[in-house]
């Protein structure tokens, strides 16, 4: 016996093949964008009167556009009740789609506006990285490129900040096995060394050997800093530095501890003690004489800082210009020489 689903017509095609095929309407046959925009406002208020007030048209004009839209779609979008209106199932479905579409259109218009003669570059990094490394270079860049603005996003906790769609560039830290390419540029290794203010060195120095620092006022990052989501690396501590340069030192007391590297730098500049200076974060203070290197005994963490470039915006002239400027600026910083 032949199954009903396998019966063929006289042309040899099955019933299943003869089912109607539904196709999306061509865009030229769709209602106007203005009608959808009017619907979105009316659906938001569930009131033609309030929609007319917002759009500065008559209530009759709103009603006419909604009737035209319902006729074109062959579906009711609103249920008219004696005490108001509510959306039908089809109306709710259309509202969600129209809202998403208008939001994307608005975002595109905003981005098109940014792609002209001026643009705001968005750069992400850690708090210390943004304030002590990125911002001074961005300030210098703006002196010769006043039409370019900057949005600097800093976080030690949000490790996904670098992946936000609006972020053009991000300074991140990684291991040496990171995959280098056009959108990931190696900048410099993570290196620390003891620094303090000139006044502190004059008052409590000289420190002839690394072991002498065991008697200095040592200031250090709290472990909470290193466990932050956007950092999450093995800590660099005074114990690591002494293990390399003065392994005979057992006791390493810390006089001031904070999870904010900015506070440690401020305290060092005020003459309160000695910190492990991350070269890319203290180079400006050293250049300007606010901090001094006690001696040339660095500690390399075995990690590298990278510039991550958003592939969608990385070819924009202003982004490319700043990347070139940043790389040239790094080349001019003696402390960052490998």
N, C-alpha and C positions, 0 to 999 in steps of 0.2 A: 504494500500500500504506500502510495506517495504521500508524504507529509504536506499539509497545506502550505507550509512555509516554503516548500520547494517547488510548488506548482509554477509552471511557466506559462506565459501568455503565448499567443500565436506567433509573436516575434522572437520567442525564446527567452525573454527576460522574466525574472521572477517578480512576485509581488513586492519583495523588499526593494528591488531596483526601481520600482515605479513610485516609491514614496516621494513626496514633494521635497525639493531641496531649498532650504532657506538661506538667503544671502543677505549680508549687511547692505543697507542702502548706500548708494553712492553719495559722496559728500555734497555734490551739487544739488541733490534732491532733498537734502536735510533742511529743516527750518533755519532761519537766520540766527547768527550768534547773538544778536540783540534780543531775540525772543527768549533764548536760554538765559541770558543775563537778567531779563525782567522776571522770568520764572523764579530764578534763584532768590531775588529780593522778596518776591511775593511769598515764596515758601518759607523764607526766614522769618517773616513777620506773621504769616498765616492771616494776612489782611491786605486786601487790594488798596484800601484807603492809606495805610501806612506805607505801602510800597510806592504809591503815587506820590506821597509826600517826600519820600527819600529820593525818588528819581525826578522830582519836579515836573510831573506830568499829571494829567487828569486820571481819575479813577476809571473813567470809560476807556481810556487808552490802555490801561493795564488789563482790563477785562477783555478787550478786543484781542490783545496779543496772546493772552492765555487761551482764549477760545480758538484762535488760529493754531496755536501749538497743539492743543488737544485734538483738533481736527486733523492736523498733519500726522500725528502719532496714532490717531484712531483709538485713543485711550483717555479716560478721565484722569486728571492729575489732582484735582481737589474735590473733596466732598463738602458741599455747601450745607451748613446746618443753620438752624434758626438763631443759635447763639455764637456762631463763628464758623471757621473752616478747619479742616484737617486734610493731610495728604493721604491719597490712596497709596496702595502698595507700589504701583507704578510711579507715582509722584515721588515717593521716598527713594526709589531706585534712581530716578532721574536726578533728584537733588544731589545725591552722593556723587554721581558722575559729573554733573555740571560744576559742583564745588571744586572737585579735584582738577577738572580741566581749567577752570578760571584761575585757580591757585598756580598751576604750572605756567599758564600764560603770563600771569603777573610776574612770576619769578624770571621767566625768559626775557620779558621787557626790561626788568631791572638789570639783568646781566648784559643785555645789549647796550643799555645806557652806560654800563661800566667799561665797555670795550672801546670807547671812543678815545679822546685825547687824554683823559685822566682816568685813573683806576686806583682803587684801594687794594693793596696787597695784604693778604691775611697770612700771618706767620704764627706757628704754634711751637711751644716748648715748655720746659719746666719753669717754675717761678724764677729761680736763679738764672737759668739760661736766657730767659726773655729779658729780665731787668739788667743783668750784668754783661751779657754778650750781644744779644740781638738788637736791643734798643739803641745802644751807642752807635752801632753801625748804621741802623736805619736812620738815626738823626743826621749822621754825616751824609748819607745818600740824599736826604731831602733838601739839603742845602744847595745842591746842584740840580735837583729834580723836584721843585716845589709843587708841581701838579700831581705828584704821586702821594697818596695817603697810605697809612698803615693801620691795620687792625692786628694787635698783638694779643694772642690768646695764651694764657699761662695756667698750667695746672700740674700739680704733683700727683693728683689722684686719678684724673681721667686719662687712662692710657689709650683711649680711642680718639682722643682729640686730633691726633695726626691724620686720622682717616675721614674727618668731616669733609663733606663735599666742598664747602666754602674755603677750606684751608689750601692756600697755594703752595706754601713751603712749611716744612717742619724740621727742627733740629732735634735729632734723636740719638740715643746711645745704643751701640750694639757690639757684638763680638766681631772678630776679624774675619769670620766666615760669612758675613752678610754678603748678599749677591749684589755686586756693584754693577751699575748700568746707567743709562741716561737719566733715570728718575731717582737714582740713589748715588750720591757723591760722597766719598770719604773726605772728611775735613781735617781731623787731627786726632791723635791719641789722647786718652784721658790720663793726665799727669798731674800730680800734686807735689808741692814742696813747702817747707815752712816759711811763712811771711809774718811780719809784724809792722807796727808803725815805727818810723825813725825815732820818735820820742821814747818808745818802749825799749828799743835796742840800745839807745844811749843810756837809759837809766839802769837796765838790768844786764846788758851785754858787757863785753863781747862774748859770744858763744863760739868757742874755738872748735869744739868737736860735737858731733851729734849727741853724744851722751850728756853734754852740758844742758841740753833742752829738757832733760828730765826734771830740772829744778826751775823751769820757767812756768809761767801761768798758761797752761795749755787749754785751748778751747776746741770743742769737737761737735760734730753733728750727732744728734740723737738717733738711735736705731729706728725710731718711728719714721724718720726721713727716708731711710733706705727701704723700708717695707711699703712705701707708697706705691700705688698701682702703676703710675707713670714712670717709676724709677725701678724698683724691684731688682736691684743688683746687689751683689756681694759688697758690703760696706768697705770703704777706705777709711781706716782709723789710724790714730797715733800708734796703736800697737803694731799695725802693719808696717808703718814707717820705721819704728824703732827695730823691729825684727830684721829689717833689711840693712839699716845703717848703724845700729847700736844694739846688737842682740844681747849684750850684757845687762841692759836695763830691764829690770823686772817690774818695778812699780811705776805706773803711768797715771798719776792723778789728773783728773780734768777739773779745771776751776769754773768753767762755764760750758753748759751743754744746751743745744737748741736744735729743733728740727727745721729751723729756718736758716739757710746759709746766708741770706741777706743780713740777718741779725749778727751772725758771726763776723762777717766782713765789717759791719758798722762798729762792733766792739773792738775789733783789731785796729781799725783806723783811729779809734778813740784812745788807743794805748792801753787796753785792758789785758792784752796777752798775745799769744801766738796761735795762729790757725794753720791748718793744712790748706794752702792756697791752690785751688784748681786753676791751672794756668789760664784757661780761656775765660775764667770768671774774675780773675784779679789782675790781668795784664794791664788794664787801663789805670787802676789804682797804683800799680807799680810804676808805670810810665809817668804818671803825674806826681809821683813822690809821696803819695799818701800811705803806701805800704812799701816795704823793702824785702828783698830776698835775703835770708840770713846767711845761707851758703848754698852751693850748688849740689844739693843732695836730693834729687827728685825720686819719686816713686811712680812707676808706670803701672796702671791698673790692668793693662792688657785689654782694654776696651777702646773703641773708636767712636768718635762722633761723626754723624752723617747728616747730610742735607737731603731730605726727602721731598721730591717735587711732584706735585699733582699733575698727572699726565694730561688731564683735561685742560688745564690752564697754563701749563709750564712753557708753552711756546708763545705766550703773549709777550709782546716787546718789553713791557715794563717788568714782567717777571724775569725774563731773560736778562735784562739790564741789571736788575738787583742781584741775581745769582752771580753774574760776572763781577759786580762790585764787591760782593761778599767774599768771593774767592781771592780777589786781589787784596782786599783788606787783611785777610788771614795771612797771606804771603808777606805782608808788611809788619806782622807782629812777631818780633824776635823770639818771644817765649814759646810760641807755637811751632817753631821749627822742629822738625823731627830729629 
